[in-house]
Structure formats: C-alpha cells, structure tokens
C-alpha cells in the first residue's frame, strides 16, 4: 500500500500504526538478511512511536501529513540519538545530538523512523558496499547491485520494507538506485530540501525521496522541502503543492529526447527501451518530442576535480589512523588531491558556469529533457563499476565514467526524476527499464512531478519483486482490544534462494530520466 493510501487509512482508523509497524518489521526481519538494505534498526523507538501515533488518532489530535507512516533514512543523515555510521569504521559508534533538516521535518510530520539504510563509505561511489556493512543486493536479482550510494534505500523500498525512504545524491545517488531497483526517485532542485552538514563542495549534494509511486514522492517532498538556517544554500519556502502538481496533463510541452547527450555510450537494450518510453510522450501524452542534444561536452574531468576536493578536504586528516580500515578506492580518491594544483578548483568552477549557461539556453527551447538514467543495466554486486567500462589510465577518480546521465545535473543544480516503465514483451508483464525526466529551471519541481505521473499512468503500475505470495492484512482499530497484537499476516516465499521477479532478461531496470 503506498504512503498516500496508508496516511488516509490511518486517519480514517482503517489501519493501525501499531499493526503497520509490526507488519513492516515482520517483513524486514525476513527479507533484510538477504539484501542487506538496513544497517541500523530503531525497533524499540518505532514501536513506542507507533503506540503514541495510534493514541493521537484515537484522541482526535491534529495529525501531520505522514502520521504513523514508516520511513527509512540513509545512513548519511544525522539522526538524533540514533547511530549514524556513514558506512565507515571511522563513525561506527557515532551518535548525533541533532537531526538533519529532512529528518527533523519527517518526524515533525508524524513519520515513524524504522531504521537507517546502507551506503558505501561516506557515499563516495555509485554502488553500495563498504568495509563496515558489506554488500547491499538488488531484491530483483541478488547477484546484482542495487546501485548507490542510496542503494540501501532503493533496495528497501523495492522490497517493500516500508513505503518511503530518504536518500542523498551527489552525482546520481538517488537516481541510480531508483533505476536499478525499478522505483521512482527524485533529485530536487539545489536547495529545495535543506542539507546539513554540508560538504566542502555543497552545491553537488541534494536530498530527496525514493518511493514506489510518484505520488508518494510528492507527498514526501511536501514535507521535507523548505529552508533551514543551517544550510546557506537552502531556498525560501515554496507554495507548490507537489501532490496537486501530479495531476493534469503535459499536452503541448516541448520535449527533447537525447539518448546519449551527444557523447555517452549506451547499452543497446537500454537504448531500445528508453526510446520506446520517450515516444510515449508524443503518441499518448500529446507532447512535441524532438531528438536533440544539449550541446555540452562531457563534464567528467570537471566533476572529477570537484568530487576529489569534496572528499579530500573532509577526510584526508583521517588517513594516518584509518587508511588500512577504509575502502581502498576511497583512499585513492582522497589522495588524488595531491595531484591538484591551486588553480584546478577555480578552473572547475569556471567550467561549471559554462555548463550552466549552455544548459540554460537549451531550456529556452524545451520544457523537458528525456535521457536514459543509466547507460547500463544493474551489474554484478561484487563490482564497483560495469564490466567493459575500464578506468582510463591516469584518471583522477578510481572508477570510470559509467554515470554520464546523472552527475551533470548535480553540477547545474537542476531537478531530475527517474521513472520506471514496463516492457510489454517482458515475461509475465514484469517491469523493465524506464527513462529519466529533467526540468529546465532550478525552481519548483511541480512540472517534473506532473510529467512523471503522466508517463507513469501510461507505462507502469505499482509492482515489486515477488517477495511474498500474499499481501498484508491490516486490521481495523480495536480500542477495546490490545492494538499491539499482530494482525498482519505475511508469507514469504524463497524461490530457489532468490527474492526475485525478473524481467525476461533476468537483470534490473533501465530507467528514463526527466
């Protein structure tokens, strides 16, 4: 059941927050050992919060937008009194004294924190494994990666371990897991969701939702959007109702379809499925679709400098004590600062200005840009990058440019959503890969939600990996009975030791970006 429906059912006393939390944990304890999506559980606190949430409903209190709804938080976000490890032995026992802005707003809206989701060490790469927490696996195929760095969040939502999750995105870390796990993910405009603590290159990092439906992401963004004095880049409050923005059509919008951005190499199946999805905008949604590239060159060298500076400036002092207990690629990334001179950072900023100016002029002609989210499907969980895409000798970063469709828009700060689609030819109607959709300006994400919801209605329905052979049956409120009684019943079927519902090709998703 999506968060929008759960919220309404809780208010109407059709679903008990206590029974809902019980059901989520019952599923989580069965599934998480296989996929490793959670690194810290907050079970005692969640059960206590669920009882308080239920009591508030029964009293007729005023309820927040997410009252009683379970949520997971990526383990890069501060959570007061809850361990926040950053996927690193350096922070293994760190317990913050304050909440990150998005976390504080979620809890104020009545959401119930069920746990922290896995991340690579300090979120530095596009897959999710770390020396501290191990490998996070794709619930559609346990041999494949769930992407990263919000891979735990993506796997948790896809597997039904709660309806909504919060992730962060510095170069694709929301959108890559959304693509590989077949869910919806949004990197909002820079500053739309306040971020704290900030990184040394603060404009790269965005916080946003990972959900199974577009409407759930809109509901979540309604809650977490807004300023916070701790974030100098946070935008003033916006009157946009993102749920309302999901309604209506996109007829007449000018849409650019760029399968390569003019320079990326794309897997043939990715190209085929995303092109079919892009055609839906013209054939079914009434948009004016034109094949067009933005006219930019690959910004990988610029991004490499910014990414190296971001991690080196915050972590290099830890190397003398912790180097041999850190991810070796992260150590290599940090040491890359030794190759940079005093002008390299300034040159990267100058190139950023050129990238933004070129992109801005492109969006004078178009309302939306469609691209694939990833040029490849999900690959082996043991790898840090796809097979066949080697690191260029002498490159600054320890991994190759296999994310060409995501990181440019962290540099410009534009919103970017990943939408799943279905291949009707896939066996059993199983979900296949979809596109990503990108809006032009950096203000409200309302148009992005409207387009995402529109294409979703044409191409997809809510599904997940075949992790069970039934559904939760959530009981009604029974004030005269013990509401902590577990009414939810779940049967989990392990099929040949896999928690999978695969496409015809047996791999994860290809998504389109918007």
C-alpha positions as CSV (number, residue, x, y, z in Angstrom):
1,X,0.0,0.0,0.0
2,X,1.5,3.4,-0.9
3,X,2.2,6.0,1.7
4,X,-0.6,8.2,0.4
5,X,-3.1,5.4,1.0
6,X,-1.6,4.5,4.3
7,X,-1.8,8.0,5.6
8,X,-5.5,8.3,4.6
9,X,-6.3,4.9,6.1
10,X,-4.6,5.8,9.4
11,X,-6.6,9.0,9.6
12,X,-9.8,7.1,8.9
13,X,-8.9,4.5,11.5
14,X,-8.9,1.7,8.9
15,X,-5.2,0.9,9.6
16,X,-3.4,0.9,12.9
17,X,0.0,2.4,13.1
18,X,0.9,-0.3,15.6
19,X,-0.1,-3.1,13.3
20,X,1.5,-1.3,10.4
21,X,4.9,-1.1,12.1
22,X,4.6,-4.7,13.3
23,X,4.0,-5.7,9.7
24,X,6.9,-3.8,8.3
25,X,9.3,-5.3,10.9
26,X,8.0,-8.8,10.3
27,X,8.8,-8.4,6.6
28,X,12.1,-6.7,7.3
29,X,13.4,-9.4,9.6
30,X,12.5,-12.0,6.9
31,X,14.0,-10.1,3.9
32,X,16.8,-7.9,5.1
33,X,19.3,-10.7,5.8
34,X,19.2,-11.5,2.1
35,X,19.5,-8.0,0.6
36,X,21.3,-6.1,3.4
37,X,19.3,-2.8,3.0
38,X,19.4,-1.7,6.6
39,X,22.4,-1.3,8.8
40,X,20.7,0.0,11.9
41,X,17.2,-0.7,13.2
42,X,15.2,1.6,15.5
43,X,12.7,-1.1,16.5
44,X,12.1,-0.1,20.1
45,X,11.7,3.6,19.3
46,X,9.4,2.8,16.3
47,X,7.1,0.6,18.4
48,X,6.9,3.3,21.0
49,X,6.2,6.0,18.4
50,X,3.5,3.8,16.8
51,X,1.7,3.5,20.0
52,X,1.8,7.2,20.5
53,X,0.7,7.7,16.9
54,X,-2.3,5.4,17.4
55,X,-3.3,7.2,20.7
56,X,-3.2,10.5,18.9
57,X,-5.6,9.2,16.2
58,X,-8.0,7.9,18.8
59,X,-7.9,11.3,20.7
60,X,-8.7,13.1,17.5
61,X,-5.5,15.1,17.6
62,X,-4.4,17.2,14.7
63,X,-2.2,14.9,12.6
64,X,0.8,15.5,10.3
65,X,0.9,14.6,6.7
66,X,2.9,11.4,7.4
67,X,1.3,10.5,10.7
68,X,2.0,6.9,11.5
69,X,3.8,6.1,8.2
70,X,7.0,4.1,8.4
71,X,10.1,5.7,6.8
72,X,13.8,4.8,6.4
73,X,16.7,7.2,6.4
74,X,20.0,6.8,4.6
75,X,22.9,6.4,7.0
76,X,24.5,9.7,5.8
77,X,21.8,11.8,7.5
78,X,22.1,12.8,11.1
79,X,19.5,11.2,13.4
80,X,19.4,12.4,16.9
81,X,20.2,9.6,19.4
82,X,20.4,7.0,16.6
83,X,23.7,5.7,15.4
84,X,24.9,7.3,12.2
85,X,27.9,5.5,10.7
86,X,28.3,6.9,7.2
87,X,29.2,3.3,6.2
88,X,32.6,3.8,7.8
89,X,34.5,2.4,10.7
90,X,35.6,6.0,11.4
91,X,32.0,6.7,12.6
92,X,31.0,3.3,13.7
93,X,29.9,4.4,17.2
94,X,28.8,8.0,16.3
95,X,25.5,9.0,17.8
96,X,24.4,12.5,16.8
97,X,22.8,15.1,19.1
98,X,20.7,16.6,16.3
99,X,18.6,15.6,13.3
100,X,19.4,16.6,9.7
101,X,16.8,19.1,8.3
102,X,14.9,16.5,6.3
103,X,14.8,14.1,9.2
104,X,13.5,16.7,11.6
105,X,10.7,17.6,9.2
106,X,9.8,14.0,8.6
107,X,9.5,13.3,12.3
108,X,7.5,16.6,12.9
109,X,5.0,15.4,10.2
110,X,4.4,12.2,12.2
111,X,6.6,9.7,10.2
112,X,7.9,6.7,12.2
113,X,11.6,6.0,11.7
114,X,12.2,2.3,11.2
115,X,15.9,2.3,10.6
116,X,19.0,3.6,8.7
117,X,19.8,2.3,5.3
118,X,23.1,1.3,3.9
119,X,25.6,3.4,2.0
120,X,29.1,3.0,0.7
121,X,31.7,4.7,2.9
122,X,30.7,8.3,3.1
123,X,28.6,7.8,0.0
124,X,31.6,8.2,-2.4
125,X,30.5,5.8,-5.2
126,X,27.6,4.6,-7.3
127,X,27.2,1.1,-5.8
128,X,26.5,0.2,-2.2
129,X,29.1,-1.8,-0.3
130,X,31.5,-0.9,2.5
131,X,34.1,-2.5,4.7
132,X,31.8,-1.9,7.7
133,X,28.3,-3.0,6.4
134,X,29.1,-5.3,3.5
135,X,27.3,-5.6,0.1
136,X,23.7,-4.4,-0.5
137,X,22.0,-6.5,-3.1
138,X,19.3,-5.9,-5.6
139,X,15.9,-7.5,-4.5
140,X,15.0,-8.4,-8.1
141,X,18.2,-10.4,-8.5
142,X,20.5,-11.0,-5.6
143,X,23.6,-11.3,-7.8
144,X,23.2,-7.7,-9.0
145,X,24.0,-4.4,-7.4
146,X,21.2,-2.1,-6.1
147,X,23.2,0.9,-7.2
148,X,24.4,3.7,-4.9
149,X,25.1,5.5,-3.0
150,X,21.5,5.3,-1.7
151,X,21.4,1.6,-2.6
152,X,20.0,0.5,0.8
153,X,17.2,3.0,0.4
154,X,16.4,1.8,-3.1
155,X,16.5,-1.9,-2.2
156,X,14.4,-1.3,0.9
157,X,11.6,0.4,-1.0
158,X,11.7,-2.0,-3.9
159,X,11.4,-5.0,-1.4
160,X,8.5,-3.5,0.5
161,X,10.5,-2.7,3.6
162,X,8.5,0.4,4.2
163,X,6.8,2.6,1.5
164,X,9.2,5.6,1.5
165,X,12.8,6.4,2.0
166,X,15.1,9.5,2.1
167,X,18.3,9.4,0.2
168,X,21.1,11.8,-0.9
169,X,22.5,12.5,-4.3
170,X,25.9,14.0,-5.1
171,X,26.3,12.5,-8.6
172,X,23.4,10.2,-9.2
173,X,23.0,8.5,-5.8
174,X,19.2,8.7,-5.7
175,X,18.6,8.1,-9.4
176,X,20.9,5.2,-10.0
177,X,19.2,3.1,-7.2
178,X,15.8,4.2,-8.5
179,X,16.8,2.9,-11.9
180,X,18.3,-0.4,-10.9
181,X,15.5,-1.2,-8.4
182,X,12.6,-0.2,-10.5
183,X,11.2,2.6,-8.3
184,X,10.7,6.3,-8.5
185,X,13.5,8.7,-7.4
186,X,13.8,12.5,-7.5
187,X,16.9,14.7,-7.0
188,X,15.1,18.0,-6.3
189,X,16.5,21.4,-7.3
190,X,19.5,22.5,-5.4
191,X,18.4,24.0,-2.1
192,X,14.8,22.8,-2.3
193,X,15.5,20.4,0.5
194,X,17.9,21.8,3.1
195,X,21.1,19.8,3.7
196,X,23.2,19.7,6.8
197,X,26.1,19.2,7.5
198,X,27.3,20.5,4.1
199,X,30.2,19.2,2.2
200,X,33.2,21.2,1.0
201,X,31.5,21.4,-2.4
202,X,28.0,22.0,-1.1
203,X,26.2,22.5,-4.4
204,X,26.7,18.9,-5.5
205,X,24.7,17.2,-2.7
206,X,20.9,17.0,-2.8
207,X,18.4,15.2,-0.5
208,X,15.3,13.6,-1.9
209,X,12.7,10.8,-2.0
210,X,12.8,7.2,-3.1
211,X,9.4,5.7,-3.4
212,X,7.3,3.1,-5.3
213,X,4.9,5.8,-6.7
214,X,5.3,9.3,-8.0
215,X,2.5,10.5,-5.6
216,X,4.4,9.1,-2.6
217,X,7.4,11.1,-3.6
218,X,5.3,14.2,-4.0
219,X,3.8,13.7,-0.5
220,X,7.3,13.3,0.9
221,X,8.7,16.4,-0.8
222,X,5.7,18.4,0.5
223,X,7.0,17.5,4.0
224,X,10.8,17.9,3.6
225,X,11.0,20.8,1.3
226,X,11.8,24.2,2.7
227,X,14.7,26.3,4.2
228,X,16.8,25.6,7.3
229,X,19.2,28.2,8.8
230,X,22.0,25.6,8.9
231,X,22.1,25.4,5.1
232,X,23.2,28.6,3.4
233,X,22.0,27.3,0.0
234,X,18.5,26.3,1.1
235,X,15.8,28.0,-0.9
236,X,12.9,30.1,0.7
237,X,9.6,28.3,1.3
238,X,7.7,27.5,-1.9
239,X,3.9,27.4,-2.1
240,X,3.9,24.5,-4.5
241,X,1.7,21.5,-3.5
242,X,3.6,18.7,-5.1
243,X,0.8,16.2,-4.7
244,X,-1.6,18.6,-6.6
245,X,1.2,19.1,-9.2
246,X,0.9,15.3,-10.1
247,X,-2.5,15.9,-11.6
248,X,-3.2,17.2,-15.0
249,X,-1.6,16.5,-18.3
250,X,1.5,17.6,-20.2
251,X,0.0,18.1,-23.6
252,X,1.8,20.7,-25.6
253,X,5.1,20.6,-23.7
254,X,8.3,20.8,-25.8
255,X,10.3,17.7,-25.0
256,X,13.9,17.0,-26.0
257,X,14.9,13.3,-26.3
258,X,18.6,12.8,-26.0
259,X,19.7,9.1,-25.9
260,X,23.4,9.9,-25.5
261,X,23.7,13.6,-24.5
262,X,25.9,13.7,-27.6
263,X,28.8,11.7,-26.1
264,X,27.7,8.7,-23.9
265,X,27.9,5.1,-25.0
266,X,24.6,3.2,-24.2
267,X,23.8,-0.5,-23.9
268,X,21.6,-1.4,-26.9
269,X,18.7,-2.7,-24.8
270,X,18.8,0.4,-22.6
271,X,18.6,2.5,-25.8
272,X,15.7,0.5,-27.2
273,X,13.6,0.6,-24.1
274,X,14.2,4.2,-23.2
275,X,13.5,5.3,-26.8
276,X,10.2,3.5,-26.6
277,X,9.3,5.2,-23.4
278,X,10.3,8.6,-24.9
279,X,7.9,8.0,-27.8
280,X,5.0,7.7,-25.3
281,X,5.3,11.5,-24.6
282,X,4.3,12.2,-28.2
283,X,2.0,9.3,-29.0
284,X,0.0,9.2,-25.8
285,X,0.7,12.4,-23.8
286,X,0.4,15.0,-26.6
287,X,3.9,16.5,-26.2
288,X,6.1,17.8,-29.0
289,X,9.1,15.5,-28.9
290,X,12.3,16.3,-30.8
291,X,15.6,14.4,-30.8
292,X,18.1,17.0,-29.5
293,X,21.3,17.0,-27.5
294,X,22.0,19.9,-25.1
295,X,25.3,20.8,-26.9
296,X,27.5,20.1,-23.9
297,X,30.8,18.2,-23.8
298,X,31.4,15.5,-21.1
299,X,32.0,17.3,-17.8
300,X,33.7,14.3,-16.3
301,X,37.1,16.0,-15.8
302,X,35.4,18.9,-14.1
303,X,33.3,16.6,-11.9
304,X,36.4,14.6,-11.1
305,X,38.1,17.6,-9.6
306,X,35.0,18.7,-7.6
307,X,34.5,15.1,-6.3
308,X,38.1,14.7,-5.3
309,X,38.1,18.1,-3.5
310,X,34.8,17.3,-1.7
311,X,36.1,14.1,-0.2
312,X,39.8,15.0,0.3
313,X,39.0,18.2,2.2
314,X,36.8,16.5,4.7
315,X,38.6,13.1,5.2
316,X,42.3,13.5,4.5
317,X,43.1,14.0,8.2
318,X,41.7,10.6,9.0
319,X,44.2,8.7,6.7
320,X,47.1,8.3,9.2
321,X,44.9,6.4,11.6
322,X,42.2,4.8,9.5
323,X,43.6,4.2,6.0
324,X,44.0,0.5,6.3
325,X,40.4,0.2,7.5
326,X,38.8,2.2,4.8
327,X,37.6,1.4,1.3
328,X,40.8,1.3,-0.9
329,X,39.1,3.3,-3.7
330,X,38.0,6.0,-1.2
331,X,41.7,6.2,0.0
332,X,42.8,6.6,-3.6
333,X,40.1,9.3,-4.2
334,X,41.3,11.2,-1.2
335,X,44.9,11.0,-2.2
336,X,44.0,12.4,-5.6
337,X,44.2,15.9,-4.1
338,X,47.9,15.6,-4.2
339,X,47.7,15.8,-8.0
340,X,45.7,19.0,-8.0
341,X,47.2,22.5,-8.1
342,X,45.8,25.8,-6.7
343,X,44.1,26.7,-10.0
344,X,42.3,23.3,-10.7
345,X,39.4,24.1,-8.4
346,X,38.9,27.5,-9.9
347,X,39.0,26.1,-13.4
348,X,36.4,23.6,-12.4
349,X,34.1,26.4,-11.2
350,X,34.7,28.3,-14.4
351,X,33.7,25.3,-16.5
352,X,30.6,24.9,-14.3
353,X,29.5,28.3,-15.3
354,X,29.9,27.4,-19.0
355,X,27.9,24.2,-18.5
356,X,25.1,26.1,-16.8
357,X,25.0,28.8,-19.5
358,X,24.8,26.1,-22.2
359,X,22.1,24.2,-20.4
360,X,20.1,27.3,-19.6
361,X,20.0,28.3,-23.3
362,X,18.9,24.8,-24.3
363,X,15.9,25.0,-22.0
364,X,14.9,28.2,-23.6
365,X,13.8,25.8,-26.4
366,X,12.5,22.9,-24.4
367,X,10.4,22.3,-21.3
368,X,11.7,18.8,-20.5
369,X,14.8,16.7,-21.4
370,X,14.5,12.9,-21.6
371,X,17.5,10.7,-21.3
372,X,18.3,7.2,-20.0
373,X,19.1,7.3,-16.3
374,X,22.0,4.8,-16.7
375,X,23.7,3.6,-19.8
376,X,23.8,0.1,-18.5
377,X,21.5,-2.3,-16.5
378,X,22.4,-3.4,-13.0
379,X,25.7,-5.3,-13.0
380,X,27.3,-7.7,-10.6
381,X,27.1,-6.8,-6.9
382,X,30.8,-7.6,-6.4
383,X,31.9,-4.8,-8.8
384,X,32.3,-1.1,-8.3
385,X,31.6,-0.3,-12.0
386,X,30.2,-2.2,-15.0
387,X,32.3,-4.8,-16.8
388,X,33.7,-3.5,-20.0
389,X,34.0,0.2,-18.9
390,X,37.6,0.5,-17.8
391,X,39.2,3.2,-15.8
392,X,41.2,5.5,-18.1
393,X,44.9,5.3,-17.3
394,X,46.0,8.4,-15.3
395,X,42.4,9.3,-14.5
396,X,41.9,11.3,-11.3
397,X,39.0,9.1,-10.0
398,X,39.4,5.4,-9.1
399,X,36.3,4.5,-11.2
400,X,35.3,5.1,-14.8
401,X,32.5,7.4,-16.1
402,X,29.6,5.0,-16.2
403,X,27.1,7.6,-14.9
404,X,27.1,10.1,-17.7
405,X,23.4,10.9,-17.4
406,X,23.3,11.8,-13.8
407,X,26.2,13.9,-12.4
408,X,26.0,16.8,-14.9
409,X,22.7,17.9,-13.2
410,X,24.3,17.9,-9.8
411,X,26.7,20.4,-11.2
412,X,24.0,22.6,-12.5
413,X,21.6,22.0,-9.6
414,X,18.5,21.1,-11.8
415,X,15.8,18.7,-10.6
416,X,15.9,15.2,-12.1
417,X,13.5,12.4,-11.7
418,X,13.8,8.7,-12.6
419,X,10.6,7.0,-13.8
420,X,10.2,3.2,-14.3
421,X,8.4,1.8,-17.3
422,X,7.4,-1.6,-18.5
423,X,8.3,-3.7,-21.4
424,X,5.1,-5.3,-22.5
425,X,7.2,-8.1,-24.2
426,X,8.8,-9.0,-20.9
427,X,7.8,-12.4,-19.5
428,X,4.7,-12.2,-17.3
429,X,4.5,-8.4,-17.7
430,X,7.5,-8.0,-15.4
431,X,8.8,-4.4,-15.1
432,X,11.6,-3.4,-17.4
433,X,13.7,-0.3,-17.6
434,X,12.5,3.3,-17.8
435,X,13.5,6.9,-18.6
436,X,14.5,9.9,-16.6
437,X,13.0,13.4,-17.0
438,X,14.6,16.6,-16.3
439,X,13.1,20.1,-15.9
440,X,14.8,23.2,-17.2
441,X,14.9,25.8,-14.4
442,X,16.0,25.3,-10.8
443,X,12.9,26.4,-9.0
444,X,9.8,24.3,-8.3
445,X,9.7,20.6,-9.1
446,X,6.0,20.7,-9.8
447,X,6.3,20.2,-13.6
448,X,8.6,17.3,-13.1
449,X,6.1,15.6,-10.9
450,X,3.3,16.2,-13.4
451,X,5.3,14.7,-16.2
452,X,6.5,11.8,-14.1
453,X,2.9,11.0,-13.0
454,X,1.6,11.3,-16.6
455,X,4.2,8.9,-18.1
456,X,3.7,6.5,-15.1
457,X,0.0,6.3,-15.8
458,X,0.7,5.3,-19.4
459,X,3.5,2.8,-18.9
460,X,3.5,1.3,-15.4
461,X,1.6,0.1,-12.4
462,X,2.9,-0.4,-8.9
463,X,4.8,-3.7,-8.5
464,X,7.7,-5.1,-6.6
465,X,9.9,-8.1,-6.5
466,X,7.9,-11.3,-5.9
467,X,9.0,-11.5,-2.2
468,X,5.7,-12.9,-1.0
469,X,2.7,-14.8,-2.2
470,X,0.2,-12.7,-0.4
471,X,-0.5,-9.2,1.0
472,X,-0.5,-7.7,4.4
473,X,-4.0,-7.9,6.0
474,X,-4.0,-4.9,8.3
475,X,-6.8,-4.9,11.0
476,X,-9.0,-2.0,11.9
477,X,-8.6,-0.1,15.2
478,X,-10.0,-2.0,18.1
479,X,-9.8,0.4,21.1
480,X,-11.2,-2.3,23.4
481,X,-8.5,-4.8,22.5
482,X,-4.7,-4.8,22.6
483,X,-3.7,-3.0,19.4
484,X,-0.2,-4.3,19.7
485,X,-1.5,-7.7,18.7
486,X,0.0,-8.6,15.3
487,X,-2.9,-8.7,12.9
488,X,-0.7,-8.5,9.8
489,X,-0.1,-11.9,8.3
490,X,2.7,-12.5,5.9
491,X,4.1,-15.4,4.0
492,X,7.5,-15.1,2.3
493,X,8.4,-17.5,-0.4
494,X,12.0,-18.0,-1.2
495,X,12.2,-19.2,-4.8
496,X,15.5,-21.0,-5.4
497,X,17.2,-18.8,-2.8
498,X,16.3,-15.7,-4.7
499,X,13.9,-12.9,-3.8
500,X,13.2,-12.1,-7.4
501,X,10.7,-11.3,-10.0
502,X,12.9,-10.8,-13.0
503,X,12.4,-9.3,-16.4
504,X,12.8,-11.6,-19.4
505,X,16.4,-10.8,-19.4
506,X,17.0,-11.5,-15.7
507,X,18.5,-8.2,-14.8
508,X,17.4,-5.0,-13.1
509,X,15.9,-1.9,-14.7
510,X,16.8,0.7,-17.2
511,X,15.1,4.0,-16.4
512,X,14.4,7.2,-18.2
513,X,15.3,10.5,-16.6
514,X,13.2,13.5,-16.5
